[in-house]
Amino acid sequence: VPGEIHITTAHGPDLFDNARRATRSMIRWLTTEFGLSDSDAYILCSIAGDLAISEIVDAPNWVVSMHMPLGIFPD
């Protein structure tokens, strides 16, 4: 389904660390689910992934999420 996405998140007081952890979680999921190498998963995250600050209202516990559209993968 073109509109479906897989999301990984990280929360804590450091936005940069949260971004790294959310991205690493997505890389881990991509390598497990699709058999990609770490390098290929990282490249895919940089091209197709959407890294976003999802929540800033619960300071200092920011939430960062990485979104990956599932429609880019063959059935």
ABEGO torsion letter per residue (X at the ends): XAABBBBBBBBEABAAAAAAAAAAAAAAAAAAAAGBBAAAAAAAAAAABBBBBABAABOABBBBBBBBBAAABBX
